[in-house]
Amino acid sequence: MFEAAAPHKRWALPTLALLLVGSLLFGHLPPAAGVDGVVDHPARYSACVDAAVTPAGFVDMAGNFAEEAANCLAHYGITFGTGAGRFSPRDIIPRWQMALFLQRATHPAGLVLPKPTAQGFTDLGTYATHIQAGINQMAQLGIMPGLADKTYGPAEPVTRQSMAMLLSRFLEAAPIGPGGTAIRDVRPDDSNFKDLDQVPFVTNRAIRRLYELGVTQGTTANAFSPDAWVTRGQMAVFITRMLAHTNARPAGLSVQTTDEKVFKGSSAEISITLRDGTHGAFANQGVDLFTTETQDKAFDKEGRCTSEAIPAAGATECVIDRRDPTTDISGNLTADVEVGESAIVRIWVWTGNLSAVFDLNRTRFVAVDVATRSTPAALLVTDDLPDSAVRVPFGRAVTFTFQVVDDDGNPVPWQGASFVVEVQESRDGGKRIETTTLTKQTGIDGSAQATFLNIDPSEERGDVAFLDLDVMPGGGLGVTDETAVGIVDDDGTRDDPTLQWSDERPEPTTLTLSALQEYVVASSAGSGAAATVTALLSDQYGGPVRGEQVVFSSNDSRGVPNGIRRTTNASGVAALNYQRDSNESFAERVTGSFDRITSTTRQFWVTRIQGPANGSGTVRVVDTDEDTAIIVATNDILLVEYDSNDQFTINKKAVSYSDFEDDLTVRDTLEYRIMGAGSGIVNGYILTNR
């Protein structure tokens, strides 16, 4: 198991070949307060990216949990395998071998090795000179001292607790790299390892610190197994995780970002590292960064940048100039790159000699795509009550969800958005008001929840309990109330709408009509076109009311026969199926009634546009699943059909098919230019936002 030496390699870097990390990490946040059982300070960037994960040819590592880690250590020259293309991941690590691993890790990590000086160990006589040198150097740095009897114990296996001490001392000695955390600053709070009672305090702290840094894990969820021996595979994983907190980065130019998605109009943090062929820092090197949103228009026919290439740093895009940022003494550079409004923004990174000009066809570069997400606009408040509920029976819990959304009401996964909920509770007409203030934060999906419950205080009927919520978000967010009774609406008085728990008997209170399809193509062929309208009859608690008759009527004599009746089923639904024998478009209004309760719905009977034709109208229905939109023109209700081969314009700017669908909204104005039927015909659609 002798670690054979590899031939020394030199890398020339006149004009560097640039490599890009393909892995993007979600979000970048500063180290948070400690949470028990959670890794609080993981490295934000990795040492094992780009060239560092190139297969090293270890035939016994395919599919092994430590395969990537072994390849990474081989890239840094920390391991050369055990011979014949093997890594031997299950072999136990002796102390002499661990000393060599750590010795070889010092240079890429940014540590300076002292000249080896004998430390007086009496049991190294049979070991090769380079092994003795590595052992003495690790002892000189205080990383791997000898034993109490002035021996080193080179053949003794490394245990998991001694490994923790070695990695802890290494991190204390090494400079902190991009996205790393100083081990001395870690205050371990975790108590999930239950087998550390007999471990010395200093070792116990080292184990827990390394856990907080994401370097070491237990052998089970609650056990660290401090006396178990360390295998070569485990060692590889431990060291690579440790190196992520140091300056160890691959040879050449490497780029990583902690932002998988960023808000539109914000910035993405980019970490750039530049190393020579021996993983030494390449300092004071100018790096040019620029962004593009439309790749096909960013370069001309000669491969030179156009005005679509936006400088992200420096004075001029696509030129290495004196105002470009440069790598620091450690070969590192961090940049915040602004992104635009497009769904995908590409960030280009390259380096070269002063005054060099970027050429797509000749310049070696790296590029990373950063996805954007909509900016948070409001806190959407919903509950788990049926839409038709106006009260809640005693004993039923109600859960409110607070979700961060954008301007279009789409969820935004904004973690850590803070807001305050003022809770006002009362009983029997407002007596005994209790006010509680809750401070909440959204989770990783941008949401938080709160649950409330009231129990009937007596067997007598007539008891009522009231709940009012006032929501006060931070960060400039508004509030959108989509609760069943509008409980969050706040007019500044005590008379706000409230949610009421009641012991009343269920009675029909709500009728809701809906069309099975928002639009149907009108037809006079045969018996015409079919449509379905359903009526849901509910009680005050949102429960179904069965066995009651709903009366339907219509404002279109060609549609629903007036006075037709249908009976609600066990789900409280009465369904009406009917035919309409006409090819004329019409916005039919269907009405349902029960007792004094009424409800209406729209049924759009539409006609297809017969090309060639030009026109415009107001968008009434959007159906992106079917690539259609319903527009109301001067005299007709028209079905607009489009596909990805057509041309799209929004507010005088040509856009893509996907951007057109993203912006297509009810009440927009849509202009169409239908060229006609047949292959190769490109139709045009012009959207004017309201």
C-alpha positions in Angstrom: 0.0 0.0 0.0 2.9 2.3 -0.7 1.9 5.7 -2.1 4.1 5.9 -5.2 5.3 9.3 -6.3 4.0 10.7 -9.6 6.2 12.6 -12.1 6.1 16.4 -11.6 4.0 18.3 -14.1 4.3 21.9 -15.2 1.5 23.8 -16.8 2.1 26.8 -19.1 -0.4 29.6 -18.8 0.2 32.3 -21.4 -3.5 32.3 -22.5 -5.3 30.0 -20.1 -7.8 27.3 -21.2 -10.9 28.0 -19.2 -13.1 25.4 -17.6 -16.5 25.8 -16.0 -18.1 24.1 -13.2 -21.5 22.7 -14.2 -22.9 22.4 -10.7 -25.0 25.3 -9.3 -25.9 25.5 -5.7 -29.2 26.9 -4.5 -29.0 30.3 -2.9 -26.1 31.9 -1.0 -26.7 32.8 2.6 -24.4 33.9 5.4 -23.8 31.3 8.1 -27.0 31.1 10.1 -27.5 30.6 13.8 -26.8 27.1 15.0 -29.6 24.5 14.6 -29.3 21.2 16.4 -28.9 18.3 14.0 -28.3 20.6 11.0 -25.0 21.4 9.3 -24.8 25.1 10.0 -21.7 26.2 8.0 -21.2 24.0 4.9 -18.7 25.3 2.3 -20.5 27.4 -0.3 -18.0 26.2 -3.0 -16.2 23.0 -3.7 -12.6 22.0 -4.3 -13.7 19.2 -6.6 -15.0 20.8 -9.8 -13.9 21.1 -13.4 -10.6 19.4 -14.0 -10.5 18.2 -10.4 -13.2 15.6 -11.2 -11.5 14.2 -14.3 -11.4 10.3 -14.0 -8.1 9.2 -12.6 -8.3 5.7 -14.0 -9.0 3.9 -10.7 -10.6 0.7 -11.9 -11.9 -0.3 -8.5 -13.8 3.0 -7.9 -16.6 2.7 -10.4 -19.9 3.4 -8.6 -18.1 3.7 -5.2 -19.4 6.4 -2.8 -15.9 8.0 -2.9 -15.3 7.8 -6.6 -15.4 11.5 -7.2 -13.4 12.2 -4.1 -10.6 9.8 -5.2 -10.5 11.4 -8.6 -10.3 14.8 -6.9 -7.4 13.9 -4.7 -5.6 12.4 -7.7 -6.0 15.8 -9.5 -4.3 17.6 -6.6 -1.5 15.0 -6.4 -2.6 14.0 -2.9 -3.0 10.4 -3.9 -1.5 8.2 -6.6 -3.4 5.0 -5.8 -2.0 1.7 -4.6 -0.7 0.6 -8.0 -2.0 -1.0 -11.2 -4.8 1.6 -11.5 -6.3 0.8 -8.1 -7.3 3.0 -5.2 -8.2 0.3 -2.7 -11.0 2.2 -1.0 -11.6 -0.4 1.7 -8.0 -0.5 3.0 -7.3 1.0 6.4 -5.2 4.1 6.7 -2.0 3.9 8.7 -0.6 7.0 10.3 2.4 7.3 8.0 0.1 7.3 5.0 -2.3 9.9 6.6 0.8 12.2 7.1 1.6 12.0 3.4 -2.0 12.8 2.4 -2.0 15.9 4.5 1.5 16.9 3.5 0.4 16.9 -0.2 -2.8 18.8 0.6 -0.9 21.7 2.1 0.2 23.4 -1.1 -3.2 23.5 -2.9 -4.8 24.6 0.4 -2.5 27.6 0.7 -0.2 26.3 3.5 3.5 26.8 3.4 5.5 23.7 4.3 8.5 24.2 6.5 11.8 22.6 5.6 11.6 19.1 7.1 13.5 18.8 10.4 13.8 15.6 12.5 11.3 15.8 15.4 13.0 13.1 17.5 10.7 10.2 16.6 12.4 6.9 17.4 10.4 4.5 15.2 10.9 5.9 11.7 14.2 4.3 10.8 12.7 1.7 8.3 10.6 4.2 6.4 11.7 6.0 3.2 13.2 9.5 3.4 10.2 11.2 1.8 7.8 9.5 4.2 9.9 10.6 7.2 10.0 14.2 5.7 6.2 14.3 5.5 5.8 13.0 9.0 8.2 15.5 10.4 6.6 18.4 8.5 3.1 17.5 9.8 4.5 17.4 13.3 6.4 20.8 12.8 3.1 22.4 11.7 1.4 21.0 14.8 -1.1 19.1 12.6 0.0 15.5 13.4 2.2 15.3 16.5 3.8 12.1 17.8 2.8 9.9 20.7 3.5 10.5 24.4 6.6 8.2 24.4 8.3 10.2 21.6 7.4 7.6 19.0 5.2 8.3 16.0 3.4 5.0 15.6 3.6 5.1 11.8 1.9 1.7 11.3 -1.0 2.4 13.7 -4.4 2.7 12.1 -6.0 6.2 12.1 -9.2 6.2 14.1 -12.2 8.4 13.3 -11.6 10.6 16.4 -7.9 11.0 15.6 -8.8 11.8 12.0 -11.1 14.6 13.3 -8.3 16.1 15.3 -6.0 16.0 12.2 -8.5 17.7 10.0 -9.4 20.3 12.7 -5.7 21.2 13.2 -5.2 21.4 9.4 -8.1 23.8 9.0 -6.8 25.9 11.9 -3.5 26.3 10.1 -4.8 26.8 6.5 -6.1 30.1 5.2 -9.8 30.3 4.5 -10.8 30.0 0.9 -13.8 31.4 -1.1 -17.1 30.5 0.6 -15.3 28.7 3.5 -15.7 29.2 7.2 -12.9 29.5 9.8 -13.1 26.5 12.1 -12.2 28.7 15.1 -15.4 30.7 14.5 -17.7 27.7 14.7 -19.7 27.3 17.9 -21.0 23.7 17.7 -24.5 23.2 19.0 -25.2 19.7 17.8 -25.8 16.9 20.2 -27.0 14.2 17.7 -23.8 12.0 18.3 -24.6 10.0 21.4 -21.3 8.0 21.6 -18.8 10.8 22.4 -19.1 10.7 26.2 -15.7 9.1 26.6 -14.0 11.3 24.1 -11.7 14.0 25.4 -13.2 17.5 25.3 -10.8 18.9 22.6 -11.6 15.9 20.4 -15.3 16.1 21.1 -15.3 19.8 20.0 -13.3 19.0 16.9 -15.8 16.3 15.8 -18.7 18.6 16.3 -17.0 21.6 14.6 -16.3 19.4 11.6 -19.9 18.3 11.5 -21.0 21.9 11.5 -18.7 22.5 8.5 -20.1 19.6 6.6 -16.7 17.8 6.7 -17.6 14.7 8.7 -20.8 12.8 9.3 -21.7 10.0 11.6 -21.7 6.3 10.9 -25.4 6.5 11.7 -27.7 9.4 12.5 -26.8 9.3 16.2 -23.4 7.6 16.3 -19.9 8.9 15.2 -18.0 5.7 16.1 -14.9 7.5 17.4 -12.8 4.4 17.7 -13.6 2.9 14.3 -10.7 2.8 11.8 -10.7 5.1 8.8 -10.7 3.5 5.3 -9.0 5.1 2.2 -12.4 5.8 0.7 -13.6 7.6 3.8 -10.4 9.5 4.0 -10.8 10.7 0.4 -14.3 12.1 1.2 -13.2 13.7 4.5 -10.2 15.5 2.9 -12.1 16.8 -0.1 -14.8 18.2 2.1 -12.1 19.8 4.3 -10.4 21.3 1.2 -13.6 23.1 0.2 -13.1 25.5 3.1 -9.5 26.2 2.0 -8.0 27.8 -1.1 -7.7 24.4 -2.9 -9.1 24.9 -6.4 -8.5 23.2 -9.7 -5.6 24.1 -12.1 -6.6 26.8 -14.6 -9.6 29.1 -14.3 -12.6 27.7 -12.4 -16.0 29.4 -11.9 -18.7 28.6 -9.4 -21.9 30.3 -8.3 -24.0 29.8 -5.3 -27.1 31.0 -7.1 -29.1 28.5 -9.1 -31.8 31.1 -9.5 -31.8 34.8 -8.8 -34.5 37.4 -8.8 -35.0 39.3 -12.0 -33.0 42.5 -12.0 -30.8 41.4 -9.1 -27.3 39.9 -9.1 -25.6 36.5 -9.0 -22.5 35.9 -7.0 -19.7 34.4 -9.0 -16.6 33.0 -7.5 -13.6 32.8 -9.9 -10.3 31.1 -9.0 -7.2 31.0 -11.1 -4.4 28.5 -10.4 -1.2 27.5 -12.1 -0.4 23.9 -13.0 0.8 23.1 -9.5 -2.3 24.6 -8.0 -0.5 27.7 -6.9 -2.2 31.1 -6.9 -2.2 33.0 -10.2 -2.4 36.6 -8.8 -3.1 40.0 -10.4 -4.6 38.5 -13.6 -7.3 40.5 -15.3 -10.6 38.7 -15.9 -13.3 40.0 -18.2 -17.0 39.2 -17.6 -20.0 40.0 -19.8 -23.6 38.7 -20.0 -25.9 37.9 -22.8 -29.7 37.3 -22.9 -30.1 36.3 -26.6 -27.1 34.2 -27.6 -27.8 34.2 -31.3 -27.6 38.0 -31.4 -24.6 38.5 -29.1 -21.9 37.9 -31.7 -21.5 39.0 -35.4 -20.5 36.7 -38.2 -16.8 37.1 -37.3 -17.4 36.1 -33.7 -17.0 39.5 -32.3 -19.3 40.9 -29.5 -22.3 43.0 -30.5 -24.3 45.5 -28.4 -26.2 42.5 -27.0 -23.1 41.6 -25.0 -23.4 43.6 -21.7 -20.3 44.3 -19.7 -20.5 42.8 -16.2 -17.1 44.3 -15.1 -14.4 46.5 -16.6 -14.8 49.5 -18.9 -15.6 47.6 -22.1 -17.3 44.3 -22.8 -15.2 41.6 -24.5 -11.8 43.4 -24.0 -9.2 42.8 -21.3 -8.6 46.3 -20.0 -7.0 47.9 -17.0 -10.4 48.4 -15.4 -11.2 44.7 -15.4 -11.1 43.1 -11.9 -8.0 41.1 -11.1 -7.4 38.0 -9.0 -6.1 38.7 -5.5 -2.9 37.4 -4.0 -4.6 34.0 -3.4 -5.7 33.8 -7.0 -9.4 34.4 -6.1 -12.0 36.9 -7.4 -15.6 37.3 -6.3 -18.0 39.3 -8.5 -21.6 40.2 -8.3 -23.0 40.0 -11.8 -26.2 41.8 -12.5 -28.9 39.9 -14.5 -31.7 41.2 -16.6 -35.3 40.3 -17.0 -34.9 37.2 -19.3 -35.6 33.8 -18.0 -32.0 32.7 -18.7 -28.9 34.9 -18.5 -25.5 33.6 -19.7 -22.4 34.9 -17.9 -19.2 34.7 -19.9 -15.8 34.6 -18.2 -12.4 34.7 -19.9 -8.9 36.0 -19.4 -5.9 36.9 -21.5 -3.2 39.5 -22.1 -4.0 43.2 -21.8 -6.0 44.6 -24.7 -7.0 41.1 -25.9 -10.3 41.1 -27.7 -12.9 38.3 -27.3 -13.5 36.2 -30.4 -16.2 33.5 -30.1 -14.4 31.4 -32.7 -10.9 31.5 -31.2 -11.0 32.7 -27.6 -11.2 30.0 -24.9 -13.9 30.9 -22.5 -16.3 29.7 -19.8 -20.0 30.4 -19.6 -22.6 29.7 -17.1 -26.4 30.1 -17.4 -28.2 31.6 -14.5 -32.0 31.2 -14.3 -34.1 34.1 -13.1 -37.2 34.0 -11.0 -39.9 36.6 -10.5 -39.4 39.3 -7.9 -41.5 38.9 -4.7 -44.5 41.2 -4.7 -46.9 40.1 -2.1 -47.7 37.6 0.7 -50.7 35.5 -0.5 -52.9 34.3 2.4 -55.1 31.2 1.9 -56.8 28.7 4.1 -57.8 25.1 3.8 -61.6 25.8 4.0 -63.9 25.0 1.0 -64.3 28.1 -1.2 -68.0 28.3 -0.3 -67.5 28.2 3.5 -68.7 31.2 5.4 -68.4 29.6 8.9 -66.5 26.7 10.6 -68.1 24.1 12.8 -66.6 23.9 16.3 -63.9 21.3 16.6 -62.6 21.9 13.1 -59.0 23.2 12.8 -58.3 25.8 10.1 -54.7 26.2 8.7 -53.7 29.4 7.0 -50.8 29.4 4.5 -48.7 32.5 3.9 -47.0 32.2 0.5 -44.6 34.8 -1.1 -45.8 35.4 -4.7 -44.8 37.6 -7.7 -47.0 40.1 -9.5 -48.8 37.3 -11.4 -49.5 35.4 -8.2 -47.0 32.7 -8.9 -45.2 31.2 -5.8 -41.7 32.6 -5.2 -39.4 30.3 -3.1 -38.0 33.2 -0.9 -36.7 31.7 2.3 -36.6 33.9 5.4 -39.2 36.5 4.5 -40.4 37.9 7.8 -43.9 39.0 8.7 -46.1 39.6 11.7 -49.6 38.3 12.2 -51.8 40.1 14.8 -54.4 37.5 16.0 -57.7 38.8 17.6 -59.9 36.2 19.1 -63.3 36.7 20.8 -66.5 34.8 21.7 -70.2 35.5 21.9 -70.5 38.8 20.0 -67.1 40.2 20.7 -66.7 39.6 24.4 -63.3 38.7 26.0 -61.1 39.8 23.2 -57.6 38.3 23.2 -54.9 39.7 21.0 -51.7 37.7 20.2 -48.8 38.8 18.0 -47.0 36.0 16.0 -43.7 36.6 14.2 -43.2 34.2 11.3 -40.6 33.5 8.6 -41.1 31.7 5.3 -39.4 28.3 4.7 -37.4 27.2 1.7 -40.5 27.2 -0.5 -41.4 30.7 0.5 -44.3 29.8 2.7 -45.3 29.5 6.3 -48.4 28.3 8.1 -50.5 28.9 11.2 -53.3 26.7 12.6 -56.3 27.8 14.8 -59.0 25.7 16.5 -62.0 26.4 18.6 -64.0 23.9 20.7 -67.7 24.4 21.5 -67.8 25.7 25.1 -71.3 24.3 25.9 -74.0 22.0 24.7 -76.4 24.8 24.2 -76.8 26.1 20.6 -75.9 29.7 19.7 -72.2 29.7 20.7 -69.9 31.7 18.4 -66.2 32.2 18.3 -64.5 34.9 16.2 -61.0 35.1 14.6 -59.5 38.1 12.9 -56.0 38.2 11.4 -54.0 41.3 10.4 -50.9 40.5 8.4 -48.0 42.9 8.3 -45.2 41.7 6.0 -41.7 43.2 5.7 -39.5 43.7 2.7 -41.9 45.9 0.9 -44.4 43.1 0.2 -48.1 43.6 -0.1 -50.8 41.3 1.1 -53.2 39.4 -1.1 -56.2 37.9 0.7 -57.6 34.7 -0.8 -59.1 33.3 2.4 -62.7 31.9 2.3 -64.2 34.9 4.1 -61.6 37.6 3.4 -60.3 37.4 7.0 -57.1 39.3 6.3 -58.8 42.4 4.7 -58.0 45.2 7.1 -59.9 48.6 7.0 -58.2 49.7 10.3 -61.2 49.1 12.5 -62.4 46.3 14.8 -65.2 45.6 12.2 -63.0 43.6 9.9 -64.4 40.4 8.4 -63.9 37.5 10.8 -63.9 33.8 10.6 -66.6 32.4 12.8 -66.8 29.0 14.6 -70.5 28.0 15.1 -72.7 25.2 16.3 -75.5 26.0 13.9 -77.2 23.2 12.0 -76.1 23.1 8.3 -78.3 25.0 5.9 -77.9 25.7 2.2 -76.2 29.1 1.8 -74.1 29.1 -1.4 -74.7 28.1 -5.0 -71.7 28.1 -7.4 -72.0 27.7 -11.1 -69.1 26.8 -13.5 -68.7 25.8 -17.1 -66.9 22.5 -17.7 -65.0 24.3 -20.5 -64.5 28.0 -20.6 -64.9 28.0 -24.4 -66.5 25.7 -27.0 -66.2 26.1 -30.8 -69.7 26.9 -32.1 -71.2 24.6 -34.6 -74.4 24.0 -36.5 -73.4 20.6 -37.9 -75.6 17.8 -36.8 -77.0 18.5 -33.4 -74.5 21.3 -32.8 -71.9 21.6 -30.1 -72.2 20.3 -26.6 -71.5 22.1 -23.3 -71.8 21.2 -19.6 -72.6 23.5 -16.7 -72.4 22.4 -13.1 -74.0 23.9 -10.0 -72.6 23.2 -6.5 -75.0 23.7 -3.6 -73.2 24.1 -0.2 -74.1 24.8 3.4 -72.5 27.5 5.5 -69.6 25.2 6.4 -68.8 24.5 2.7 -70.3 21.0 2.9 -72.4 19.6 0.1 -76.2 19.7 0.1 -77.8 16.8 -1.7 -81.3 16.1 -3.0 -82.3 19.7 -3.9 -83.4 21.0 -7.3 -81.5 23.7 -9.1 -83.2 25.7 -11.8 -81.2 26.7 -14.8 -81.8 29.5 -17.4 -79.8 31.4 -20.1 -79.7 34.7 -22.0 -79.2 32.7 -25.2 -82.3 31.0 -26.7 -80.0 28.7 -28.6 -78.5 27.5 -25.4 -79.9 26.3 -22.1 -83.7 25.8 -22.1 -85.1 28.2 -19.5 -86.6 26.6 -16.3 -84.8 23.2 -16.7 -84.2 21.5 -13.4 -81.5 19.2 -12.1 -81.1 17.5 -8.7 -77.9 17.7 -6.6 -76.1 14.5 -5.9 -74.2 13.3 -2.8 -71.5 15.8 -3.6 -74.0 18.7 -3.8 -73.5 18.9 -7.6 -76.3 19.3 -10.2 -74.9 18.9 -13.8 -76.6 20.2 -16.9 -75.5 18.9 -20.3 -77.0 20.7 -23.3 -76.5 21.2 -27.1 -76.3 24.5 -29.0 -77.1 24.3 -32.7 -75.5 27.5 -34.1 -72.2 28.4 -35.6 -72.4 32.0 -34.3 -70.2 33.2 -31.5 -71.8 34.4 -28.3 -70.9 35.1 -24.7 -73.7 33.1 -23.0 -74.6 33.8 -19.4 -76.1 30.8 -17.6 -77.9 31.3 -14.3 -78.7 28.8 -11.6 -81.0 29.3 -8.7 -82.2 27.5 -5.5 -84.7 29.2 -3.3 -83.4 32.8 -3.2 -79.8 31.8 -3.9 -78.5 32.5 -7.4 -75.3 32.2 -9.3 -74.1 32.8 -12.9 -71.3 31.7 -15.2 -70.0 32.5 -18.7 -69.9 30.0 -21.5 -68.0 31.3 -24.5 -69.1 30.0 -27.9 -66.3 30.9 -30.2 -65.5 30.9 -33.9 -62.1 30.1 -35.5 -60.3 32.8 -37.5 -60.4 32.0 -41.2 -57.2 33.2 -42.7 -55.9 35.3 -44.3 -57.2 37.9 -41.8 -56.1 40.8 -39.6 -57.7 42.1 -36.5 -57.4 42.7 -32.8 -59.4 42.3 -29.6 -59.3 42.1 -25.8 -58.1 38.8 -24.3 -60.8 37.1 -22.3 -59.4 33.5 -21.8 -55.8 32.2 -21.9 -55.2 28.5 -22.5 -51.4 28.0 -22.9 -51.8 24.2 -22.6 -53.6 24.3 -26.0 -51.7 27.3 -27.5 -54.9 29.3 -27.7 -56.4 32.5 -26.5 -60.0 33.8 -26.7 -60.3 37.4 -27.7 -63.4 39.6 -27.9 -63.3 41.7 -31.0 -65.9 44.3 -32.2 -68.6 41.9 -33.2 -67.2 38.4 -32.6 -65.7 36.1 -30.0 -62.7 34.6 -31.7 -60.4 31.6 -31.1 -56.8 32.6 -31.7 -54.5 29.6 -32.3 -50.7 29.9 -32.4 -47.6 27.8 -32.2 -43.8 28.1 -31.8 -43.3 28.7 -35.6 -45.2 32.0 -35.5 -43.8 35.5 -34.8 -44.5 37.3 -31.6 -44.2 40.9 -30.5 -44.8 42.5 -27.1 -44.9 46.3 -26.9 -43.1 46.6 -30.2 -40.3 44.2 -29.2 -39.9 40.8 -30.8 -40.0 38.0 -28.3 -39.8 34.3 -28.1 -42.7 31.9 -28.1 -42.1 31.1 -24.4 -41.9 34.8 -23.4 -45.1 35.5 -25.3 -46.9 32.8 -23.4 -45.5 34.0 -20.1 -46.8 37.5 -20.7 -50.2 36.6 -22.3 -52.8 37.8 -19.7 -56.5 38.4 -19.6 -57.4 42.0 -20.5 -54.3 42.4 -22.7 -54.9 43.6 -26.3 -53.9 41.0 -28.9 -53.5 41.8 -32.6 -53.4 39.0 -35.1 -52.1 38.7 -38.6 -53.1 35.4 -40.1 -51.4 34.7 -43.4 -53.4 31.6 -44.3 -53.3 27.9 -44.1 -50.5 25.6 -45.4 -47.0 24.6 -44.4 -44.3 27.2 -44.1 -46.8 30.0 -43.3 -45.7 32.2 -40.4 -48.4 34.1 -38.6 -47.8 37.2 -36.5 -49.2 38.1 -33.1 -48.7 41.5 -31.4 -49.5 41.7 -27.7 -50.0 45.0 -25.9 -50.0 44.7 -22.2 -52.7 46.5 -20.3 
